[in-house]
Amino acid sequence: MVLILVSIPLLEQNKLYFFGVEVFIFISLVLSVYIYRSLIQPLNLISEGIEAIKTNDFNTKFRKVGQWEMDNLIDVYNEMIESLRLKQLYMEKQNFFLQELINSAPSGIIILDFDEKVESMNPAAKRILGSEKFPNIQLTDFHEEFFQKLGSIEPGIPQTININGLKSYKCQRSHFFDRGFPRHFIIIEEMTEELLNSEKKAYSKIIRMMSHEINNTVGAINSILSSVMDFTSKLDNDTKIDYENALKVAIQRNDRLNKFMSNFADVARLPEPVMKPLDLNELSQSVYTLMSSTADKSIDWELALIEKDLIIEADAQQMEQVLVNILKNSIEAIENKGKISIITEKLPQPKLIIRDNGVGIDKDIKSSLFTPFFSTKDNGQGIGLTLIRDILLNHKFKFSLQTIDNEFTEFVIYFK
């Protein structure tokens, strides 16, 4: 504009100079626009590139504009974007593979956030812990004993957790780095079936060996004692009675030893269940009639069965043995007076509840309840709960035994 104003007097003095100046001004204007665009376009491209990186859009690339400096910058940018795109694609594949691996893992995996709160868990962990949804709180804030033990595991130190003597889990805490900070996760590996199989093989072998030796020995001794009994007739009456009583006691003691060993053998050679339709209400009524009539204590019995038939698939003889043993334990838990309830329910799933208000389960022995040969009774053999456990596991029925609020103890069997 300054040049235009200055060139106006030339229009009157020298038109040739005026037109020359005007051409110069036009050329300057064109060059100015070109230079301006050359300076601004790279800035615009840089700004667009920054926005693409901010939004993680690594698919946007720029075309060359025909300027050597700018084309070099575009080449560098496109190479960088391509490298970032490939890394992003690789990371997405890795994350997808890792997520699929976690979800399909047979072991339970609990992932914690930076505050040690439950962030997520895989399907196996949800199955082990028995729920699909968990609040975003720390494991030690749960009331359940299992969660509290999980929350107290030290990093890098494997720990075996036993729940009610029924299930055993190998648990371990580890960590990974997220944005430079460690985050912990817990792996839960169920060992119940493996331990039970090893345990059963061990005690079955011992029982078979002991049973063989004892049966052979007792049979031979009883045969000799019976033969000796025949010769007592030649003795005088006083001596005869003493000898006969002593021999009878010895024979009876051998018979008890034989029966004692037979009970152990029953656990070792437990047959596979013969699954047939079974009315659970009818079975409960039958066992209730048997046990309530033989109990010599003052017990208030409650039979709360659903009105309709409750049909399950089970081995009737083995399930009867289970109910008899459970009720026997309930009767023995009641010291003088008490109450035993037998309850059946159909919803949300068929189940049988046997509840008593006798002496509860001590926390110190809770984890040993279903251990073979473990008993808190003076004359107990420790095979009752073991037999119950093996029968129910063979049936694939879930079950639980616990004392609730120190008020009553209940054995619950969940049917399919």
C-alpha positions as a printed NumPy array, in Angstrom:
array([[   0.   ,    0.   ,    0.   ],
       [   2.887,    2.354,    0.747],
       [   4.426,    1.641,   -2.65 ],
       [   1.065,    2.284,   -4.343],
       [   0.674,    5.653,   -2.62 ],
       [   4.271,    6.614,   -3.44 ],
       [   3.839,    5.606,   -7.107],
       [   0.745,    7.749,   -7.734],
       [   2.768,   10.923,   -8.592],
       [   4.649,    8.896,  -11.244],
       [   1.36 ,    8.516,  -13.117],
       [   1.57 ,   12.195,  -14.118],
       [   5.345,   12.47 ,  -14.441],
       [   6.312,    9.186,  -16.125],
       [   3.719,    6.609,  -16.97 ],
       [   6.34 ,    4.047,  -17.926],
       [   7.887,    4.196,  -14.462],
       [   4.414,    4.022,  -12.95 ],
       [   3.521,    0.83 ,  -14.785],
       [   6.95 ,   -0.642,  -13.921],
       [   6.346,    0.063,  -10.25 ],
       [   2.874,   -1.468,  -10.471],
       [   4.324,   -4.645,  -11.997],
       [   6.93 ,   -4.738,   -9.223],
       [   4.189,   -4.32 ,   -6.626],
       [   2.131,   -7.171,   -8.152],
       [   5.149,   -9.47 ,   -8.255],
       [   5.933,   -8.587,   -4.619],
       [   2.358,   -9.362,   -3.644],
       [   2.484,  -12.772,   -5.335],
       [   5.827,  -13.543,   -3.688],
       [   4.481,  -12.432,   -0.302],
       [   1.481,  -14.743,   -0.591],
       [   3.746,  -17.601,   -1.656],
       [   6.199,  -16.981,    1.196],
       [   3.337,  -16.636,    3.679],
       [   1.765,  -19.903,    2.595],
       [   5.175,  -21.604,    2.677],
       [   5.615,  -20.516,    6.281],
       [   2.061,  -21.207,    7.517],
       [   1.451,  -24.588,    5.806],
       [   4.178,  -26.414,    7.775],
       [   2.79 ,  -24.964,   10.981],
       [  -0.715,  -26.192,   10.046],
       [   0.622,  -29.642,    9.19 ],
       [   2.546,  -29.775,   12.478],
       [  -0.608,  -28.732,   14.349],
       [  -2.703,  -31.428,   12.607],
       [   0.004,  -34.009,   13.361],
       [   0.024,  -33.069,   17.035],
       [  -3.766,  -33.436,   17.216],
       [  -3.568,  -36.853,   15.526],
       [  -0.985,  -38.015,   18.069],
       [  -3.077,  -36.642,   20.952],
       [  -6.089,  -38.682,   19.809],
       [  -3.951,  -41.805,   19.173],
       [  -4.849,  -41.635,   15.485],
       [  -1.832,  -43.271,   13.906],
       [  -3.52 ,  -43.887,   10.558],
       [  -3.3  ,  -40.285,    9.299],
       [  -0.356,  -39.483,    7.01 ],
       [   0.539,  -36.382,    4.973],
       [   1.265,  -36.023,    1.277],
       [   4.359,  -34.251,    0.006],
       [   3.85 ,  -30.609,   -0.988],
       [   6.771,  -30.187,   -3.353],
       [   9.025,  -28.257,   -0.969],
       [  12.288,  -29.887,   -0.113],
       [  12.368,  -28.925,    3.561],
       [   8.678,  -29.638,    4.055],
       [   8.851,  -32.949,    2.21 ],
       [  11.717,  -34.071,    4.467],
       [   9.635,  -33.161,    7.52 ],
       [   6.647,  -35.052,    6.098],
       [   8.81 ,  -38.122,    5.44 ],
       [  10.049,  -38.135,    9.045],
       [   6.514,  -37.644,   10.381],
       [   5.056,  -40.412,    8.223],
       [   7.792,  -42.827,    9.295],
       [   7.195,  -41.977,   12.952],
       [   3.411,  -42.411,   12.59 ],
       [   3.872,  -45.752,   10.816],
       [   6.185,  -46.95 ,   13.602],
       [   3.679,  -45.86 ,   16.267],
       [   0.832,  -47.513,   14.338],
       [   2.697,  -50.826,   14.179],
       [   3.562,  -50.63 ,   17.879],
       [  -0.044,  -49.835,   18.744],
       [  -1.253,  -52.751,   16.65 ],
       [   1.291,  -55.038,   18.314],
       [   0.265,  -53.868,   21.789],
       [  -3.425,  -54.367,   20.966],
       [  -2.697,  -57.909,   19.789],
       [  -0.637,  -58.569,   22.92 ],
       [  -3.365,  -57.17 ,   25.179],
       [  -6.051,  -59.171,   23.397],
       [  -3.972,  -62.346,   23.642],
       [  -3.21 ,  -61.676,   27.315],
       [  -6.884,  -61.025,   28.096],
       [  -7.961,  -64.207,   26.312],
       [  -5.232,  -66.135,   28.131],
       [  -6.39 ,  -64.777,   31.511],
       [ -10.059,  -65.496,   30.783],
       [  -9.398,  -69.059,   29.622],
       [  -6.903,  -69.9  ,   32.375],
       [  -8.07 ,  -72.72 ,   34.701],
       [  -6.506,  -70.883,   37.635],
       [  -8.297,  -67.95 ,   39.231],
       [  -6.672,  -64.542,   38.691],
       [  -7.597,  -61.462,   40.738],
       [  -6.158,  -58.14 ,   39.509],
       [  -5.865,  -55.314,   42.038],
       [  -5.567,  -51.577,   41.385],
       [  -2.962,  -49.222,   42.836],
       [  -4.96 ,  -49.014,   46.106],
       [  -5.053,  -52.831,   46.506],
       [  -8.77 ,  -52.889,   45.646],
       [ -10.328,  -55.579,   43.457],
       [ -10.37 ,  -54.245,   39.9  ],
       [ -11.172,  -57.382,   37.917],
       [ -11.011,  -61.169,   37.974],
       [ -11.257,  -63.903,   35.394],
       [ -14.145,  -66.416,   35.134],
       [ -12.189,  -69.084,   37.043],
       [ -11.742,  -66.737,   40.02 ],
       [ -15.449,  -65.845,   39.966],
       [ -16.317,  -69.551,   39.963],
       [ -13.949,  -70.307,   42.847],
       [ -15.167,  -67.343,   44.891],
       [ -18.792,  -68.073,   44.065],
       [ -20.036,  -64.794,   42.613],
       [ -20.131,  -62.819,   39.372],
       [ -19.941,  -59.304,   40.842],
       [ -17.558,  -57.968,   43.448],
       [ -17.435,  -54.512,   45.049],
       [ -14.407,  -52.365,   44.429],
       [ -12.937,  -52.849,   47.901],
       [  -9.844,  -54.459,   49.383],
       [  -9.871,  -58.228,   49.931],
       [  -9.305,  -57.792,   53.676],
       [ -12.555,  -55.779,   53.876],
       [ -14.647,  -58.848,   52.998],
       [ -16.166,  -60.763,   55.908],
       [ -15.417,  -64.19 ,   54.433],
       [ -12.35 ,  -65.928,   55.825],
       [ -11.1  ,  -66.954,   52.369],
       [ -10.976,  -63.339,   51.118],
       [  -9.141,  -62.158,   54.219],
       [  -6.532,  -64.878,   53.83 ],
       [  -6.097,  -63.936,   50.157],
       [  -5.596,  -60.296,   51.121],
       [  -2.905,  -61.163,   53.661],
       [  -0.706,  -63.232,   51.308],
       [   2.869,  -61.953,   51.124],
       [   4.263,  -61.281,   47.599],
       [   6.347,  -64.114,   46.167],
       [   5.487,  -66.596,   48.943],
       [   3.082,  -69.375,   47.818],
       [   0.484,  -70.26 ,   50.425],
       [  -1.996,  -73.134,   50.65 ],
       [  -5.414,  -72.122,   51.965],
       [  -7.823,  -74.777,   53.215],
       [ -11.518,  -73.906,   53.413],
       [ -13.65 ,  -75.825,   55.933],
       [ -11.554,  -78.919,   55.34 ],
       [ -13.262,  -79.35 ,   51.961],
       [ -11.274,  -77.404,   49.413],
       [  -7.598,  -76.54 ,   49.168],
       [  -6.143,  -73.729,   47.082],
       [  -2.554,  -72.829,   46.26 ],
       [  -2.393,  -69.029,   46.185],
       [   0.409,  -66.671,   45.209],
       [   0.697,  -62.884,   44.947],
       [   2.859,  -61.202,   42.311],
       [   2.994,  -57.85 ,   40.504],
       [   3.491,  -56.089,   37.188],
       [   4.35 ,  -52.477,   36.373],
       [   1.688,  -50.112,   35.097],
       [   2.835,  -46.57 ,   34.176],
       [   5.937,  -47.106,   36.25 ],
       [   4.142,  -48.234,   39.424],
       [   3.688,  -51.827,   40.699],
       [   0.222,  -53.404,   40.645],
       [  -0.461,  -56.718,   42.331],
       [  -2.428,  -59.726,   41.188],
       [  -3.268,  -63.004,   42.933],
       [  -3.293,  -66.45 ,   41.305],
       [  -5.575,  -69.102,   42.842],
       [  -5.   ,  -72.723,   41.853],
       [  -7.51 ,  -75.3  ,   43.065],
       [  -5.767,  -78.384,   44.419],
       [  -8.752,  -80.164,   45.985],
       [  -9.197,  -82.979,   43.474],
       [  -5.468,  -83.607,   43.149],
       [  -4.989,  -83.744,   46.916],
       [  -8.055,  -85.924,   47.438],
       [  -6.885,  -88.427,   44.834],
       [  -3.4  ,  -88.61 ,   46.345],
       [  -4.851,  -88.835,   49.834],
       [  -7.265,  -91.602,   48.88 ],
       [  -4.574,  -93.655,   47.158],
       [  -2.4  ,  -93.383,   50.255],
       [  -4.952,  -94.359,   52.891],
       [  -6.57 ,  -96.99 ,   50.652],
       [  -3.25 ,  -98.773,   50.318],
       [  -2.68 ,  -98.653,   54.07 ],
       [  -6.212,  -99.829,   54.851],
       [  -6.   , -102.755,   52.428],
       [  -2.702, -103.858,   53.92 ],
       [  -3.947, -103.531,   57.525],
       [  -7.276, -105.18 ,   56.733],
       [  -5.553, -108.164,   55.129],
       [  -3.208, -108.701,   58.065],
       [  -5.869, -108.169,   60.744],
       [  -8.479, -110.394,   59.09 ],
       [  -6.015, -113.242,   58.708],
       [  -4.783, -112.867,   62.28 ],
       [  -8.236, -112.481,   63.851],
       [  -9.622, -115.432,   61.925],
       [  -6.817, -117.706,   63.067],
       [  -7.024, -116.531,   66.687],
       [ -10.816, -116.962,   66.841],
       [ -10.469, -120.456,   65.407],
       [  -7.948, -121.374,   68.12 ],
       [ -10.094, -119.768,   70.849],
       [ -13.169, -121.706,   69.669],
       [ -11.156, -124.929,   69.802],
       [  -9.985, -124.125,   73.315],
       [ -13.596, -123.417,   74.269],
       [ -14.46 , -127.053,   73.465],
       [ -11.926, -128.337,   76.02 ],
       [ -13.399, -126.251,   78.874],
       [ -16.101, -128.861,   79.289],
       [ -13.501, -131.127,   80.952],
       [ -12.815, -128.579,   83.678],
       [ -14.646, -128.222,   86.95 ],
       [ -17.545, -125.774,   87.034],
       [ -15.805, -122.794,   88.676],
       [ -12.747, -123.03 ,   86.473],
       [ -14.904, -123.722,   83.43 ],
       [ -16.954, -120.535,   83.89 ],
       [ -13.852, -118.376,   84.32 ],
       [ -12.218, -119.785,   81.213],
       [ -15.402, -119.508,   79.137],
       [ -15.937, -115.87 ,   80.152],
       [ -12.336, -115.013,   79.334],
       [ -12.522, -116.741,   75.963],
       [ -15.837, -115.059,   75.106],
       [ -14.381, -111.638,   75.925],
       [ -11.363, -112.359,   73.739],
       [ -13.569, -113.514,   70.841],
       [ -15.83 , -110.461,   71.195],
       [ -12.813, -108.165,   71.236],
       [ -11.52 , -109.764,   68.048],
       [ -14.944, -109.336,   66.444],
       [ -14.938, -105.636,   67.378],
       [ -11.471, -105.264,   65.895],
       [ -12.697, -106.957,   62.725],
       [ -15.706, -104.627,   62.567],
       [ -13.479, -101.64 ,   63.265],
       [ -11.273, -102.548,   60.326],
       [ -14.295, -103.251,   58.152],
       [ -15.499,  -99.671,   58.624],
       [ -12.209,  -98.368,   57.254],
       [ -12.381, -100.801,   54.356],
       [ -15.835,  -99.467,   53.423],
       [ -14.296,  -96.045,   52.81 ],
       [ -11.441,  -97.458,   50.725],
       [ -13.653,  -99.58 ,   48.46 ],
       [ -16.556,  -97.174,   48.07 ],
       [ -18.243,  -98.118,   44.757],
       [ -19.282,  -95.655,   42.096],
       [ -22.853,  -94.411,   42.638],
       [ -25.679,  -95.979,   40.662],
       [ -27.634,  -92.905,   39.603],
       [ -31.399,  -93.325,   39.566],
       [ -34.351,  -90.989,   40.159],
       [ -34.772,  -90.53 ,   43.906],
       [ -37.442,  -88.675,   45.878],
       [ -35.448,  -86.574,   48.341],
       [ -38.509,  -85.88 ,   50.496],
       [ -39.263,  -89.583,   50.816],
       [ -35.644,  -90.369,   51.695],
       [ -35.562,  -87.572,   54.295],
       [ -38.801,  -88.822,   55.86 ],
       [ -37.462,  -92.37 ,   56.056],
       [ -34.15 ,  -91.391,   57.663],
       [ -35.933,  -89.022,   60.049],
       [ -38.205,  -91.859,   61.224],
       [ -35.195,  -94.128,   61.765],
       [ -33.004,  -91.648,   63.632],
       [ -35.686,  -89.923,   65.709],
       [ -36.898,  -93.272,   67.051],
       [ -33.416,  -94.438,   68.036],
       [ -32.1  ,  -91.196,   69.569],
       [ -32.052,  -91.506,   73.362],
       [ -31.752,  -87.775,   74.014],
       [ -34.445,  -85.17 ,   74.523],
       [ -34.418,  -83.696,   71.03 ],
       [ -37.031,  -81.524,   69.38 ],
       [ -37.246,  -82.715,   65.772],
       [ -38.439,  -80.48 ,   62.917],
       [ -39.267,  -81.89 ,   59.487],
       [ -39.823,  -79.071,   56.975],
       [ -40.187,  -80.656,   53.538],
       [ -41.598,  -78.928,   50.467],
       [ -45.081,  -80.078,   49.534],
       [ -44.285,  -81.371,   46.072],
       [ -41.996,  -84.269,   45.25 ],
       [ -38.332,  -83.361,   44.98 ],
       [ -36.759,  -85.77 ,   42.489],
       [ -32.972,  -85.933,   42.128],
       [ -30.547,  -88.297,   40.387],
       [ -28.586,  -90.197,   43.052],
       [ -27.664,  -93.554,   44.544],
       [ -30.395,  -94.185,   47.143],
       [ -28.327,  -96.477,   49.379],
       [ -25.315,  -94.164,   49.472],
       [ -27.411,  -91.037,   50.036],
       [ -29.191,  -92.783,   52.903],
       [ -25.779,  -93.503,   54.443],
       [ -24.891,  -89.809,   54.073],
       [ -28.049,  -88.627,   55.847],
       [ -27.682,  -91.193,   58.625],
       [ -24.105,  -90.11 ,   59.323],
       [ -24.995,  -86.395,   59.27 ],
       [ -27.911,  -86.888,   61.677],
       [ -25.757,  -89.09 ,   63.894],
       [ -23.228,  -86.26 ,   64.173],
       [ -26.015,  -83.783,   64.947],
       [ -27.389,  -86.029,   67.712],
       [ -23.928,  -86.431,   69.236],
       [ -23.379,  -82.641,   69.103],
       [ -26.425,  -82.059,   71.321],
       [ -25.45 ,  -82.506,   74.953],
       [ -28.827,  -82.765,   76.721],
       [ -31.682,  -80.946,   75.042],
       [ -31.689,  -79.46 ,   71.605],
       [ -33.307,  -79.211,   68.198],
       [ -32.581,  -80.85 ,   64.856],
       [ -34.218,  -79.626,   61.649],
       [ -34.411,  -81.413,   58.313],
       [ -35.329,  -78.977,   55.557],
       [ -35.703,  -79.372,   51.796],
       [ -35.871,  -76.505,   49.309],
       [ -36.299,  -76.387,   45.542],
       [ -35.499,  -72.767,   44.641],
       [ -33.162,  -71.315,   43.561],
       [ -31.792,  -74.867,   43.38 ],
       [ -32.713,  -78.147,   45.102],
       [ -30.97 ,  -78.525,   48.442],
       [ -31.187,  -80.361,   51.741],
       [ -30.377,  -78.646,   55.044],
       [ -29.729,  -80.493,   58.306],
       [ -29.442,  -78.015,   61.175],
       [ -28.805,  -78.471,   64.894],
       [ -28.187,  -76.174,   67.856],
       [ -25.676,  -78.429,   69.528],
       [ -22.002,  -77.808,   70.173],
       [ -20.646,  -75.841,   67.218],
       [ -17.473,  -76.374,   65.221],
       [ -14.35 ,  -74.973,   66.84 ],
       [ -12.366,  -72.665,   64.559],
       [  -9.156,  -74.528,   65.403],
       [ -10.437,  -77.803,   63.925],
       [ -12.498,  -76.324,   61.105],
       [  -9.855,  -77.021,   58.447],
       [  -9.422,  -80.654,   59.598],
       [ -13.077,  -81.716,   59.608],
       [ -13.015,  -83.896,   56.495],
       [  -9.472,  -85.185,   56.994],
       [  -9.412,  -89.009,   57.073],
       [  -9.057,  -90.542,   60.559],
       [  -9.439,  -87.142,   62.268],
       [ -11.981,  -87.099,   65.083],
       [ -12.714,  -84.976,   68.161],
       [ -14.599,  -87.815,   69.834],
       [ -12.923,  -90.045,   72.414],
       [ -13.868,  -93.241,   70.581],
       [ -14.221,  -91.747,   67.099],
       [ -12.624,  -93.395,   64.089],
       [ -12.659,  -90.283,   61.905],
       [ -14.313,  -91.932,   58.91 ],
       [ -17.878,  -90.571,   59.11 ],
       [ -17.248,  -87.197,   57.454],
       [ -14.702,  -88.784,   55.12 ],
       [ -17.349,  -91.222,   53.889],
       [ -19.864,  -88.373,   53.51 ],
       [ -17.32 ,  -86.316,   51.578],
       [ -16.373,  -89.131,   49.199],
       [ -19.987,  -90.07 ,   48.45 ],
       [ -21.047,  -86.495,   47.738],
       [ -17.972,  -85.807,   45.617],
       [ -18.644,  -88.983,   43.601],
       [ -22.169,  -87.672,   43.056],
       [ -20.697,  -84.261,   42.104],
       [ -22.958,  -82.594,   44.694],
       [ -21.667,  -79.423,   46.331],
       [ -21.948,  -79.222,   50.125],
       [ -20.94 ,  -77.121,   53.106],
       [ -20.647,  -77.566,   56.871],
       [ -20.407,  -74.545,   59.118],
       [ -21.447,  -73.05 ,   62.437],
       [ -23.37 ,  -69.807,   61.946],
       [ -23.089,  -67.008,   64.526],
       [ -22.354,  -69.596,   67.245],
       [ -26.095,  -70.372,   67.283],
       [ -26.533,  -73.412,   65.082],
       [ -24.57 ,  -75.708,   62.795],
       [ -25.892,  -76.738,   59.417],
       [ -24.887,  -79.21 ,   56.761],
       [ -26.165,  -78.154,   53.346],
       [ -26.171,  -80.381,   50.244],
       [ -26.771,  -78.721,   46.883],
       [ -28.236,  -80.933,   44.165],
       [ -28.088,  -80.425,   40.394]])
